Amino acid sequence: MERTILHCDLNNFYASVECAKDPCLRNIPLAIAGNQELRHGIILAKNQLAKQLGIKTGQAIWEAKQLCEDLTLLPPDFKEYQRCSKMVKEIFTDYTDLIEDFGIDEAWLDVTQSRNLFGDGFTIAETIQQRIYNEIGLTSSIGVSFNKIFAKLGSDYKKPMGITVITKNNYRSIVWPLPVEDLLYVGRSTAGKMQELGIHTIGDLAHFNYGKLSHIFGKWGEYLWRFANGEDQSEVAKQTYIFPIKSIGNGITAPRDIYDIEDFRLIAYVLCESIVARMREQHFAARCVSVQFRNTGLVSFTRQMTFSVPIYTVKRLVDIAVSLCRENYHFQLPLRSMSISVSRLLSRSSYHQLSLFEEIDDSKDEIIDVVLEQIRKRFGTFSIRRCSLKSDMELTGFDPFSDHTIHPVNFFR
């Protein structure tokens, strides 16, 4: 039986939620933006009128204002966006339990087994689209196809309120003329390399020499070739399926520039407390630490280290992050932002190889971490803090436990 996969994309999600809350906003150029005072001054989302004026997601606020002086800016309301996203997902469950989230504003649905109850893929898509609009006040675009990749392309094809059906008979005429960068998982770097090879459209990719593509891009070259030729066989994950966690991290654009290693250490403590708390919730330890730096010249790079002895305390994680910074960055330019992450996660309940060459006892540090976490859970994040962090509240006065920005997936594309 040929599969029927839907991909639903909520149009201009953040801005649409704000317009649903206040219909007066529908007739003016509107953008959702970060806090300029905290140097998070970029456009997170915009409505259709702002989009028509050339305003783009990820654009600096001052650039957007040059395009539209009367642009209305609103701060993000992430709790409301999560609430609306949950309401949309509840509509999906009336038609299938095979629902795979792709960010807060997108999802795949496998409705193959639902066709006998609700009609063909287009009919189901039309019903869902109307329900989202009538019940929540949000517009959406939906792609209908026989695989996930083409369903995603279909949802991007007509906006807003579009429904595009891509079949085995018509995908060559719809998909192949599209720019190669429209294909899911073809990022800017990959698209640039493909342009150099003369691959400008998805059709060019589909007809490119398979062996040469595999040689240049490795396994991903094979995957992308198959995607272009409609051979994606990946399943839509069940709604109850929990994807394995591969890394845990946190980052920040600092309220002021980070001038030296001591500034770096202060922020590292705040970030690492959040990371270790989340590791402990999942009963994880880590064997790899990565630090990403971005200086005021907007140059970014990442450094990482792997360890035989697992990491599960704040102090050790901070010491490693600081060591990576000291060895790899000398502050010729101040840092504007930084992030820390851990990977190669393993269960704390499993057996670990002990080191013959270094004696590491993190037991006392872990007791301190646990006590601090318990106090914060009961009385709030700022109820207890390390003394060193009080030395510069401008740098350390943020809450990494709740200040998580949840962007729509297309924010990153």
C-alpha positions, 0 to 999 in steps of 0.5 A, spaced: 500 500 500 502 506 498 503 511 504 500 518 504 504 522 508 502 530 510 507 535 512 503 541 516 507 548 517 503 553 521 504 560 517 508 565 520 507 562 526 509 567 532 506 572 528 500 569 527 499 567 534 499 574 536 494 576 530 489 571 533 490 574 540 489 581 537 486 581 530 487 589 529 494 586 528 493 583 522 492 589 517 499 592 519 506 590 518 508 586 524 514 582 527 516 578 533 523 580 535 528 579 541 530 584 546 535 589 543 538 591 550 540 584 551 543 584 544 538 579 542 535 584 537 533 580 531 527 578 527 524 572 530 518 572 525 514 576 521 507 577 518 505 576 511 505 584 510 512 585 513 514 579 509 512 583 503 516 589 505 522 584 504 523 583 512 526 577 513 527 572 519 534 573 523 534 580 520 537 585 525 532 590 528 535 596 525 535 593 518 528 591 518 526 598 521 530 601 514 525 597 510 519 599 514 519 605 519 512 603 522 514 596 523 510 594 529 515 590 534 512 585 539 516 581 544 515 573 544 510 570 548 513 562 548 508 560 553 502 562 548 506 559 542 507 552 546 500 552 548 497 554 541 502 548 538 499 543 543 492 545 541 494 544 533 497 537 535 491 535 539 487 536 532 492 531 529 491 526 534 483 525 531 486 523 524 492 519 526 497 517 532 503 517 527 505 524 528 512 526 528 514 533 530 519 538 526 519 544 531 514 547 534 510 549 528 511 543 523 509 536 523 509 530 519 503 525 519 502 518 516 495 518 515 495 511 510 491 507 515 486 513 516 484 514 508 478 509 509 475 513 515 476 520 513 478 520 505 484 521 501 490 525 503 488 531 500 481 531 503 484 529 510 489 535 509 483 540 507 479 538 513 485 539 518 487 546 515 480 548 516 480 546 523 486 549 525 483 556 522 476 555 525 478 553 532 485 556 533 485 562 528 492 560 525 493 559 517 497 553 515 500 550 509 500 542 508 504 538 503 501 531 501 505 525 498 508 518 498 514 520 503 516 525 508 521 529 504 516 530 498 511 532 503 515 537 506 517 540 499 509 540 498 508 544 505 513 550 502 510 550 495 504 554 496 503 559 502 499 561 506 493 556 506 496 552 500 495 544 499 500 541 494 499 534 492 506 531 490 505 524 487 509 518 483 506 521 477 507 528 478 513 529 482 518 530 476 514 536 474 513 539 481 519 537 485 525 537 480 525 544 477 526 547 485 532 550 487 537 544 490 537 548 497 529 547 497 531 540 499 531 538 506 538 537 509 541 541 503 544 547 508 548 553 505 555 549 505 552 543 501 548 547 496 554 552 495 558 545 493 553 543 489 553 549 485 560 548 484 558 542 481 553 545 476 547 542 481 542 548 481 536 544 481 533 538 485 532 535 478 540 536 477 541 532 483 537 527 481 540 526 474 547 527 477 552 521 477 551 517 484 558 514 485 561 521 484 556 524 489 557 519 494 565 520 493 564 528 494 559 528 500 560 521 503 553 517 505 549 524 505 551 524 498 547 518 497 541 520 501 540 526 498 540 523 491 535 518 493 531 524 496 531 527 490 529 521 486 523 520 491 526 514 494 525 516 502 523 510 506 523 513 513 517 512 517 513 517 521 515 516 528 509 514 533 507 520 537 509 516 543 516 515 541 521 519 544 528 520 540 534 518 544 538 524 546 545 525 543 547 532 546 545 537 552 547 544 551 546 551 552 548 558 550 547 565 550 549 572 547 552 576 553 549 582 555 556 585 554 562 583 551 566 577 554 573 581 555 577 575 558 577 568 561 574 570 568 568 573 564 568 567 560 568 563 567 562 566 570 558 565 564 560 558 564 558 557 571 551 559 569 550 555 563 554 549 566 549 549 572 543 548 567 546 543 563 548 538 569 541 539 572 538 536 565 543 531 565 541 529 572 534 529 570 536 524 564 541 520 569 546 521 564 554 522 564 558 525 558 564 523 555 565 529 550 565 537 551 564 542 546 565 550 546 563 554 541 565 561 541 563 567 537 567 574 537 565 581 536 567 580 529 562 575 528 567 569 527 565 563 530 568 556 531 568 550 536 573 546 540 571 540 543 575 534 548 573 527 549 575 524 556 575 516 558 572 518 565 565 521 565 563 528 567 557 529 571 559 535 576 558 543 574 565 544 577 569 539 572 565 541 566 566 548 568 574 547 568 574 543 562 570 549 558 575 554 561 581 550 559 578 549 552 577 557 552 584 558 555 588 554 550 584 556 544 582 563 544 586 569 547 581 575 546 584 579 541 577 581 540 572 580 545 567 574 545 560 576 543 556 569 545 558 562 547 555 556 548 557 549 551 554 542 550 556 535 552 555 529 548 557 522 548 552 521 553 552 514 557 547 512 563 550 513 570 547 506 572 552 503 567 559 501 568 565 505 566 572 504 565 576 507 571 583 511 569 589 508 571 593 515 570 588 520 574 584 520 580 578 523 580 573 524 585 567 528 584 563 526 590 563 532 594 562 536 588 556 532 586 553 533 593 553 540 592 550 540 585 544 536 588 543 541 594 543 547 589 538 544 584 533 541 590 533 548 593 532 552 586 526 547 584 523 549 591 524 556 591 526 558 584 533 559 580 535 565 583 534 563 591 541 561 591 547 562 587 554 561 587 558 567 591 563 568 585 557 570 580 555 576 584 561 579 582 558 581 575 550 581 575 550 584 568 553 578 565 550 572 570 543 575 571 540 571 566 536 564 568 538 559 563 533 554 566 527 558 563 530 563 558 530 558 552 528 561 546 524 556 542 524 558 534 520 555 529 524 550 524 525 555 518 528 560 523 535 556 522 534 555 514 
